[in-house]
């Protein structure tokens, strides 16, 4: 039997044995003003119950061992499932969040598998025309329609943007590319700015991505902290959909790793750079 299989079996046995017993010391949380939740108790305004999925989870109920301690709690998820508010597939040992329909209710309004949410996610981004970037997308499309196909193909190359969500609420961005300033200046198009995420937190079964201050090679990023809040619309297997505060829905695909996703972004940038150099010859 493989070592990985043995470890999975051991984990399942340990989680199953813990159900029905008070949980030990909860994991240490962050300061309330810096994170959306504490592992021992929700932040003010957060009604989600966090904990581990236990043996007994089915298509109609989810059994949760709360982080705060106590016995496992069984929540009815039938209505949440019919309304497509079960995000992920909770399995034994997964860290999940259950939002009850009301305080003390045993009926779930929504459920998020937070362990399944971890990982690298990316979506496709297209550049916009540099000199007319303030025009609407429809106006830009009209301009592109009148351009020779060779020029459009040269510059309108998609890139991958996104983020990686890791343990201990750490986050990093996908989409940064290595490109010289000369090439960027010569290009008639530009890509949206890559948000530099540093943290992630669940809150009322929403996803909060934080652009926190950090320094790299003497350069300060995110001098002012910004928190982006997304509603989870869909999550299953390798697909994720998030709704922004302005109502835009972004579809993500799970990537093998951030390195793989960034390699795609750099490959796209390299293609643009090569096309520009060919035009300048």
Residue, then its C-alpha position, 0 to 999 in steps of 0.5 A: x500500500x502506498x504511503x500517500x494512501x496510508x496517510x489519507x486513511x490515517x487522517x480519515x480515522x483521526x477526523x472520524x474519531x474526533x467527531x463527537x468530542x470537544x475539539x482541542x486548542x483552536x488554531x491561532x487567529x490573526x488580529x480582528x482588524x487584519x483578517x476576516x475571521x478568527x479560527x476560534x470565533x467569527x469576526x463581528x458580523x460573520x455568521x458562518x460556523x467554521x470547522x471540519x466536515x465529519x463522517x455522515x455528510x451526504x447530499x442532504x446534510x453536512x456534519x460539522x465539528x465546530x472550530x470553537x469546540x463541542x459536539x458535531x452539528x448536523x445541518x440540512x442542506x437540501x434547500x441550499x443545494x437546490x439553490x446552488x449554494x453548496x460550493x465545493x464537495x465537502x468530504x471528511x476532514x475538509x475545513x468548511x464554513x456553514x452559514x445557517x439561515x438564521x442564528x441557531x438554525x440547523x438549516x444551512x443557507x450556504x456551505x463553502x469547502x474552504x480547503x477546496x477553495x485553496x490552490x491556484x486559480x486563473x482567468x483569461x485577460x485581454x489587453x486594451x488599446x493604450x491611447x483609447x483605453x478610456x473608451x468603452x469596450x464596444x468602441x474599442x471593438x469597433x476600432x479593432x474591427x477596422x484594423x488589419x488582422x495581422x496587427x490585431x494578431x500581433x498585439x491582442x494576445x491573452x494572458x493569465x491573471x489570478x491568485x493562489x490561496x494557501x494555508x495560514x490565509x496567505x495569498x499571492x497573485x498570478x499574472x506578473x510578467x518579465x518584460x522590458x520597459x522599451x517593449x511596453x512603450x512600443x506596444x499600442x496595447x496595455x494589460x490591466x494592472x495585476x492586483x498584488x494580493x497578500x492575504x485571503x479570508x472567508x467572511x459570510x461565505x464570501x471571499x476577501x482578497x487583501x492587497x497588503x503592503x509588502x516590500x521586494x528588492x527595495x520596492x514597496x507594493x500596496x502602500x495602501x491596503x485594499x480589500x476586494x470582496x467577492x461573492x462565490x457564485x460557483x465552485x466545483x472541481x476545477x471551476x470557480x466563478x466569483x462576482x465582483x462588487x460591481x456585479x461582474x462574474x469572473x470565471x476561473x480555472x484551477x491551475x496545477x500551480x502558480x508557477x505554471x500559470x505565470x509561465x503561461x503569462x510570460x509565454x504570452x508576453x514573450x510572444x508579444x515582444x517577439x512580434x514587436x521586434x519582428x515589426x521593427x526589423 
